[in-house]
């Protein structure tokens, strides 16, 4: 799972992007994504957008029935906070941090590691695509899930 948040200004118009891959599928990380998220968030900080992207990706993984996830994030702050090495001091991040930990606790196993932005291009592109669509929060939602997992039953 790769996630990214983007904000044009800090705070400014913000968005979340995520790509979920099946590491066990033929081709592994080079295989087609099993799901993506690209969602405008309204005005937020970059760190809030990063956390929202993580929570949306974890929600999507849960809907897909994932029992294990490997997080590859270009936000070193989130990786360090999830590992317990950094405290969450920003009151805007605290509920998002707790939401992420609650979802992670439901998994059999998870890991998180920091990757350079260059290794996170797809999630970054999804976040920026939501910003480029320029819609209000909720109107710029683009989630691709396998057939049968969409809210409308498609």
Beta strands, then each sheet from edge to edge (+ up, - down):
strand 1: 2-9
strand 2: 12-20
strand 3: 35-44
strand 4: 68-73
strand 5: 109-114
strand 6: 142-144
sheet 1: 5+ 4+ 1+ 2- 3+ 6-
end
